[in-house]
């Protein structure tokens, strides 16, 4: 789009339990929308990183699930394909200059650091700056957040040695601005990517977990830490996403990850998937 290319580098297959992950969604919704469910009766989803390329530079937003797994009450998952996916895309880890996190839950931080052969955790992307919002980092560093938090020794401690913090409105990479949208986590961040010619793409992290929440923003997700904050964040995001020439990326929307939001009657919004070319077969399938 414009002068920027976005590629979803998939790390994990996921299926979310409708009742466990989205308890606020009425069971009648799923009965009326069977197309929203996988044959298992769960919601098809995914995790990974968004590769942003511009002018010879590479930014990776989030790094997938890795060896972590969803809690059984939330669904099923199988991850760990991110590095293999990037290799297949001919993207060496050392070619990525920046890794930016939308938030610090395990399904977005899994491949941030690697261990092996008795070594201490080291950056999976050795030349990259690691970025996270100050409002997100401090509660995790102070151990005020437990649910969904990554490993202390495997992520938080090594991250403390290399991270670069930013605040709301900061430009974190050329043409990429941070919009702090707390609620799902304390400093959850949306990245607003300017693509030239008035085009914008918003990488919304976990502000939404399923397209149903675009139409019904009043339906929170089970892992949300601040429901009022989530509703406020979604109001802000939907106002921006309904603007002309504005597109969206949502990590957990499965094969509908890229799309647009359009207004419909009675103030509701609708998710329109944007066709995206598959460069590779799906790297991982659930058993």
C-alpha positions as CSV (number, residue, x, y, z in Angstrom):
1,X,0.0,0.0,0.0
2,X,1.5,3.3,-1.1
3,X,5.2,3.2,-0.2
4,X,4.9,0.5,2.4
5,X,4.5,-3.3,2.3
6,X,2.9,-5.3,5.1
7,X,3.3,-9.1,5.4
8,X,1.7,-11.2,8.1
9,X,4.4,-13.6,9.2
10,X,2.4,-16.3,10.9
11,X,3.8,-18.0,13.9
12,X,0.8,-20.0,15.4
13,X,-2.5,-21.6,14.6
14,X,-5.1,-20.9,17.3
15,X,-8.8,-21.7,17.9
16,X,-10.5,-19.7,20.6
17,X,-13.2,-21.1,22.8
18,X,-16.3,-19.0,22.3
19,X,-17.5,-19.3,25.9
20,X,-14.1,-19.3,27.6
21,X,-12.4,-16.5,25.5
22,X,-15.5,-14.4,24.7
23,X,-18.0,-15.0,27.5
24,X,-19.8,-11.7,26.8
25,X,-20.8,-12.8,23.3
26,X,-24.3,-14.4,23.4
27,X,-24.4,-18.1,22.4
28,X,-27.2,-17.1,20.0
29,X,-24.6,-15.0,17.9
30,X,-22.6,-18.1,17.1
31,X,-25.8,-20.1,16.2
32,X,-26.7,-17.3,13.8
33,X,-23.2,-17.0,12.4
34,X,-21.9,-20.5,11.9
35,X,-19.5,-19.3,9.3
36,X,-17.5,-17.6,12.1
37,X,-16.6,-20.9,13.6
38,X,-14.2,-23.7,12.6
39,X,-15.5,-27.2,12.2
40,X,-14.4,-27.8,15.8
41,X,-17.0,-25.2,17.0
42,X,-14.2,-22.8,18.1
43,X,-13.1,-19.5,16.5
44,X,-10.3,-19.9,14.0
45,X,-7.5,-17.5,14.9
46,X,-3.8,-16.9,14.5
47,X,-0.8,-15.2,16.0
48,X,2.5,-13.9,14.5
49,X,4.2,-10.7,13.6
50,X,3.5,-8.0,11.1
51,X,6.5,-7.3,8.9
52,X,6.6,-3.6,7.7
53,X,9.0,-2.8,4.9
54,X,9.8,0.7,3.6
55,X,12.9,2.2,1.9
56,X,15.0,-0.8,2.6
57,X,14.2,-0.9,6.3
58,X,12.2,-3.6,8.2
59,X,10.0,-3.3,11.3
60,X,8.4,-6.3,13.0
61,X,5.4,-5.7,15.1
62,X,5.0,-8.5,17.7
63,X,6.7,-11.9,17.6
64,X,3.9,-14.5,18.0
65,X,3.3,-17.3,20.5
66,X,6.5,-19.3,20.2
67,X,6.6,-22.3,22.6
68,X,3.8,-20.8,24.8
69,X,0.3,-22.3,24.7
70,X,-3.2,-20.9,25.4
71,X,-4.8,-21.9,28.7
72,X,-7.2,-24.8,28.0
73,X,-10.1,-22.6,29.1
74,X,-9.3,-20.1,26.4
75,X,-8.8,-22.5,23.4
76,X,-6.1,-24.5,21.7
77,X,-2.9,-23.4,20.0
78,X,0.3,-24.5,18.3
79,X,3.1,-22.0,17.7
80,X,6.8,-21.7,17.0
81,X,6.8,-21.1,13.2
82,X,7.8,-17.5,13.1
83,X,11.5,-17.9,12.4
84,X,10.8,-20.6,9.8
85,X,8.2,-18.3,8.2
86,X,10.6,-15.4,8.0
87,X,13.3,-17.7,6.4
88,X,10.9,-18.8,3.8
89,X,10.1,-15.2,3.1
90,X,13.9,-14.6,2.7
91,X,13.9,-12.3,5.7
92,X,17.0,-12.9,7.8
93,X,16.6,-12.0,11.5
94,X,19.5,-9.6,11.4
95,X,17.8,-7.6,8.6
96,X,15.1,-6.4,11.0
97,X,16.1,-3.1,12.5
98,X,13.2,-2.6,14.9
99,X,10.8,-4.9,16.9
100,X,7.8,-3.1,18.4
101,X,5.3,-4.7,20.8
102,X,1.6,-3.9,20.9
103,X,1.6,-5.4,24.4
104,X,3.4,-7.9,26.5
105,X,1.1,-11.0,26.6
106,X,2.7,-14.4,25.8
107,X,1.0,-14.7,22.3
108,X,2.7,-11.5,21.2
109,X,6.2,-11.9,22.8
110,X,6.9,-15.6,22.3
111,X,9.9,-15.3,19.9
112,X,11.4,-12.1,21.3
113,X,14.3,-14.0,22.9
114,X,16.0,-17.3,22.2
115,X,17.9,-19.7,24.5
116,X,20.0,-22.7,23.7
117,X,23.2,-24.6,24.5
118,X,23.2,-23.2,28.1
119,X,23.2,-19.6,26.9
120,X,21.3,-16.8,28.6
121,X,18.3,-15.5,26.7
122,X,19.4,-13.4,23.7
123,X,17.6,-11.3,21.2
124,X,16.0,-13.3,18.4
125,X,16.6,-10.3,16.1
126,X,20.1,-9.3,17.1
127,X,20.4,-5.9,15.4
128,X,16.9,-4.7,16.2
129,X,15.9,-2.1,18.7
130,X,13.2,-3.5,21.0
131,X,10.3,-1.0,21.6
132,X,7.4,-1.0,24.1
133,X,5.2,1.7,25.5
134,X,6.3,3.0,28.9
135,X,2.7,2.6,30.2
136,X,2.9,-1.1,29.2
137,X,6.4,-1.9,30.5
138,X,6.2,-0.4,34.0
139,X,3.3,-2.6,35.3
140,X,4.9,-5.7,33.9
141,X,8.3,-4.8,35.3
142,X,6.8,-4.1,38.7
143,X,4.9,-7.4,38.6
144,X,1.6,-5.7,38.8
145,X,0.4,-7.8,35.9
146,X,0.2,-11.6,36.1
147,X,-2.4,-12.9,33.7
148,X,-0.9,-13.4,30.3
149,X,2.5,-12.1,31.4
150,X,5.6,-13.6,29.6
151,X,8.3,-15.5,31.5
152,X,10.2,-13.3,34.0
153,X,13.6,-14.8,33.3
154,X,13.0,-15.7,29.6
155,X,11.5,-12.3,28.6
156,X,11.1,-9.6,31.2
157,X,14.6,-9.6,32.6
158,X,16.4,-9.7,29.2
159,X,14.0,-7.2,27.8
160,X,14.9,-4.8,30.7
161,X,18.5,-4.7,29.4
162,X,17.6,-3.8,25.8
163,X,14.3,-2.0,25.6
164,X,13.5,1.4,24.3
165,X,10.4,3.0,25.8
166,X,8.0,5.4,24.1
167,X,4.9,7.4,24.9
168,X,1.6,8.1,23.2
169,X,2.0,10.0,20.0
170,X,5.7,9.2,19.5
171,X,7.0,8.3,16.1
172,X,8.6,4.9,16.8
173,X,9.8,4.2,13.2
174,X,9.7,6.3,10.0
175,X,6.0,7.0,9.4
176,X,4.8,4.9,12.3
177,X,3.1,6.6,15.3
178,X,2.1,5.0,18.6
179,X,-1.5,5.4,19.7
180,X,-1.8,4.1,23.3
181,X,-5.1,2.2,23.6
182,X,-5.2,0.8,27.1
183,X,-7.7,-1.7,28.3
184,X,-6.7,-5.1,27.1
185,X,-3.5,-4.4,29.0
186,X,-2.2,-1.3,30.8
187,X,-0.3,0.3,27.9
188,X,-1.7,-1.6,24.9
189,X,-0.5,0.1,21.8
190,X,-2.0,0.6,18.3
191,X,0.5,1.5,15.6
192,X,-0.7,4.0,13.0
193,X,1.3,3.5,9.7
194,X,1.3,6.3,7.2
195,X,1.6,4.8,3.7
196,X,1.7,8.0,1.6
197,X,-1.0,9.5,-0.6
198,X,-3.3,9.7,2.5
199,X,-3.3,6.0,3.1
200,X,-3.1,4.7,6.7
201,X,-3.0,1.2,8.2
202,X,-3.8,0.7,11.9
203,X,-2.2,-2.4,13.6
204,X,-4.7,-2.7,16.4
205,X,-3.1,-5.5,18.4
206,X,-5.7,-7.1,20.7
207,X,-8.2,-4.2,20.9
208,X,-10.4,-6.6,18.9
209,X,-10.1,-10.4,18.9
210,X,-12.8,-11.2,16.4
211,X,-14.7,-9.4,13.7
212,X,-17.9,-9.7,15.8
213,X,-16.5,-7.1,18.2
214,X,-16.2,-4.6,15.3
215,X,-20.0,-4.7,15.0
216,X,-20.5,-5.1,18.8
217,X,-17.7,-3.2,20.5
218,X,-19.6,-3.6,23.8
219,X,-18.6,-7.2,23.9
220,X,-15.2,-7.5,25.8
221,X,-12.9,-10.5,25.7
222,X,-12.1,-12.7,28.7
223,X,-8.4,-11.6,29.0
224,X,-9.2,-7.9,28.9
225,X,-8.0,-6.3,32.2
226,X,-10.0,-3.1,32.1
227,X,-13.4,-3.4,30.3
228,X,-14.2,0.3,30.5
229,X,-10.8,1.0,29.0
230,X,-11.4,-1.5,26.2
231,X,-14.7,0.2,25.3
232,X,-13.0,3.6,25.2
233,X,-10.2,2.3,23.1
234,X,-12.6,0.7,20.6
235,X,-14.6,4.0,20.3
236,X,-11.4,5.8,19.5
237,X,-10.2,3.2,17.0
238,X,-13.6,2.8,15.2
239,X,-13.8,6.5,14.7
240,X,-10.3,6.4,13.1
241,X,-11.0,3.2,11.1
242,X,-14.2,4.6,9.5
243,X,-12.1,7.4,8.0
244,X,-11.5,7.3,4.2
245,X,-8.4,5.5,3.0
246,X,-7.8,3.8,6.3
247,X,-7.2,0.1,6.7
248,X,-6.7,-2.2,9.6
249,X,-4.7,-5.2,10.7
250,X,-5.9,-7.5,13.5
251,X,-3.7,-10.3,14.7
252,X,-6.3,-12.8,15.7
253,X,-8.7,-12.5,12.8
254,X,-7.3,-15.6,11.2
255,X,-7.3,-15.3,7.4
256,X,-9.3,-12.0,7.6
257,X,-6.4,-10.2,9.3
258,X,-6.4,-7.3,6.8
259,X,-9.6,-5.3,6.3
260,X,-11.6,-2.1,6.4
261,X,-14.3,-0.9,8.8
262,X,-17.4,0.7,7.3
263,X,-20.3,2.3,9.1
264,X,-23.8,0.7,8.9
265,X,-27.1,1.7,10.3
266,X,-27.8,2.6,14.0
267,X,-24.2,3.6,14.6
268,X,-22.8,0.1,14.0
269,X,-19.7,-0.8,12.1
270,X,-18.9,-3.8,9.8
271,X,-15.7,-5.6,9.1
272,X,-14.8,-6.0,5.4
273,X,-11.8,-8.3,4.8
274,X,-9.3,-7.0,2.4
275,X,-8.0,-9.6,-0.1
276,X,-4.4,-10.4,0.7
277,X,-2.1,-12.6,-1.4
278,X,-0.9,-15.8,0.4
279,X,2.8,-16.0,-0.2
280,X,3.3,-19.4,1.6
281,X,1.1,-22.3,2.8
282,X,0.0,-22.1,6.4
283,X,3.0,-23.0,8.5
284,X,1.2,-24.8,11.3
285,X,-2.1,-26.7,11.6
286,X,-3.8,-27.7,14.8
287,X,-4.0,-31.5,15.2
